[in-house]
Amino acid sequence: MHSASLPVLDHSTVQRTRLANGLTVLVRRDSSAPVAAAVTYVKAGYFDETDDIVGIAHVLEHMYFKGTARRGVGEIARETKASGGYLNAGTIYDHTSYYVVLPSSGFEAGLEVQADAYASSVIDAAELAKELEVIIQEAKRKADNPGAVATETLYELLHDRHRMRRWRIGREPGLRALTREQLVGFYRNFYRPRNTILSIVGDIDPDTTLALVERLYGGIPDAPVRRTPGPSEPDGNEFRYREWTGDIAQTQLVMGWRTPGTMHPDTPLLDLAAAVLGTGRASRLYRAVRERQLVSSITSYNYTPTDLGVFAVHAEAEPERTLDAACAIWSELRDAREAGIGAHELERARRVFEARWIRRLESMEGQANFLADWEALGDWTLGDRYLEHLMVATPQQVTAALGRYIVPDRAGIVVYRPERSAAVAADAVTMRQCMEKQRSEPQPPAAPRTTFAIHDVLPAPELEGEEAGVRVYRTPAGVPILVRARSGAPMVHIGVHAAGGASLEPPDAAGISGLLARTMLKGTERRTATQIAEDAELLGGSIGVAAGMENMGWSLSVPAKHAAAAIDLLADVIQHATIPEDALEIERAVAISDIRQLRDDMYRYPMRLALEAAFEGHPYGQPVTGTEETLAAITAAQVRDWHRTRAVDAPLVVAIVGDVDPDETAALAAREFAELRASHSPPLTEPVWPAAPVQRAEQREKAQTALALFFPGPRRDDEARHAAHLLAGIASGLGGRFFDELRDRRSLAYTVHAFAMERRLAGSFGAYIATSPEQEEDARRGLLAEFAKLRESPVREEELERAKTYALGTRAIRLQSGGAVLGEAVDAWLFGRGLSEIDELEGRIRAVTPGDILRLAREYFDESRLVEGVVRGVGKAV
């Protein structure tokens, strides 16, 4: 039996209080970072909506930010930004959650804003009319997401009566019909203290915080909450199937079964079963379906919104492989039921849960959400009991749970496939017959492990220096090792990064870096692909790979106790990858599928079109992914050579962040990474931005049109990049200029934002908006008008100060994660002036003036140099 060994929150550190008006308050002090988070958890979601007001809970979530008697439209977000933090919210079936995360110095001001929004939303009729148009744009964005459409269609297919059958965000006619009176009624009924949990975690004094909560929330009147429960779903054994087509690149294949709710004793067993089957590269479905080139991606999960659940397997496949993929998935599920779950794979799943649990508690926001989620189920300590059940479950219990729920007669299957592709099955009977008669090939037996002699431990490499809390060592081969010790950090983050990436690829081998990064996980001299995946997941992690425009990287984050084993594994993968021919073919096929699927992404694809046009003829203009043609032509010999020259002998840095002894860790890293060699990248020519406007556009059968507009901008070594990032903060997000004008005032979009991007030799400043096709020109003119305002006059001093506070506050929030600390150090080392940048960053941000912003805008925001990427939709109804 496996005992629960996961770190849980010490019960003595959580203060639970119920105010006289019924508000449940949870407060926990965590002084590991100067950050605090508050979650307002309202027990009202889609399940609380009657059929005549579908979507109202989500509409009310939007109106929460639209003003109170004391604060006008946009002021809630602006005041939060001025305190250095951010806020957002989410609506789901059983609740609506509002959260704010701030530097602890700004927490009191931020909580005052949250209390006002909770208690005093005005729900102005005119603002509601405008916001409904924004929400309809959000619904259209969702309709353009093939995965979301397939998932919610599965929920509809599985339920005849339960409210989970409904398109949860609401449809356009119903949304337009919602009235202020209905919103106010829903708000006054459900947003009551007795129906709300306030969870606060951070570097705060609990007693002072409770007194603040009493002052801000204690006077809010309470009242009974009236609920109108929806119909329950009757039991039934019926295999269900639905198939349809759309303008999508790959088939969405989703199988599902109805399961019990969160607190049912079978839920931890089904969660474990889902992890065994579809979580990680060592999972059954990944090896049996993805590794046999039947799908490009596959996952499984057991989703339980309170009183019911859905166990789902979700895959993306080329249309011609869909039936084979469905048969393989069906066969693996049958084998799991009949042959049972093994002890080894169950242990792997437990280790994955262990790491997830720790990661969730790494941040103040994660802890606050954890407390609120379980408290809503009755008591926040129920999370400990769930964990205990999960950690002591036996293979027999997990297998029995699969046999009770994941059975053929209760399955629902949806197939959402590209237009002009062949039908998969005529009906449910045909589909089931096809799957039942086929059995996939059994998994190959595990290869024997090769043991290697352990080298003598080398002495610690000489310490070169320390900056920004980072100690710098160097291997005998010249590779720097950066170690940042963080006392008490639950996770250790290890990364190896090389400068170069796609920018060094020859045009006829574009995408080779990504292909290499994928295939390096498929075998070494010591480990097979399955052993690499199992070893990583038994440590509680998964090796991450990145192949960007100017870098390649490999990373692994694990609980601190597994640091040494993780370093050994990562070093083996990076230095001893064998690049097997068969594995390369699998990863090539997946990479080509990913390129096709990219066309369905209404955010990334217009970005790609724009950047290809902006940097045409330069490596920066090549897609990082490569193209179908270049990927098809790359040979294994080329990939192996790229590994030698761009991953083993390259401008490398090893970085480690966590609760470690720096000298011991550096010695271990120097030994394990002894085969890496430091070298320099060949120089690149500077790109030339187009001297005249350029537009790249494609037409699609989509509900929205998406525009990505780019101007040139400062490059990585230009001090003006700080002004560019501050300007992006002034323009973007809740309370930002672009957001306020184009979303709040004109209701043109749900998604609109601005951003600065910099590379070594060039930069860019972009804006993105997605809107109804008939509003494309209005959206373009609106964005360009905002850019023109920035050219014409300086930003206000208070705007800039708010942006600075926000930039520094969100940086402090981000750096709660050791992975973010590692990323900041690697970026400064590889692409900046060195680690000194980290300590200097705050001063450089604070030094930016309105004049700097104006000079930036006048230098770069020239409409004669505008580059656009556009994906034009046709305006499908939702």
RASULCOR-V276922 format. One record per helix or strand of 2 or more residues. SS is the DSSP state (H for helix, E for strand). FROM is the first residue (numbers start at 1). LEN is the number of residues. If there is no record, write none. Layout:
{{SS:FROM:LEN} {SS:FROM:LEN}}
This chain:
{{H:11:3} {E:14:5} {E:24:6} {E:35:8} {H:46:3} {H:51:3} {H:56:8} {H:75:8} {E:86:6} {E:96:8} {H:104:17} {H:125:19} {H:146:13} {H:163:3} {H:172:6} {H:180:11} {H:193:3} {E:196:7} {H:206:12} {E:240:7} {E:251:10} {H:267:12} {H:284:7} {E:297:7} {E:308:10} {H:319:21} {H:343:18} {H:364:13} {H:382:11} {H:395:11} {H:408:3} {E:412:7} {H:428:9} {E:465:3} {E:470:5} {E:480:6} {E:491:9} {H:501:4} {H:507:3} {H:512:11} {E:523:2} {H:529:10} {E:544:4} {E:551:9} {H:560:17} {H:581:18} {H:604:11} {H:619:3} {H:628:6} {H:636:13} {E:649:2} {E:652:7} {H:662:11} {E:677:2} {E:694:6} {E:704:10} {H:720:12} {H:737:9} {E:752:7} {E:763:10} {H:773:20} {H:797:18} {H:818:14} {H:836:11} {H:850:11} {H:863:3} {E:867:6}}
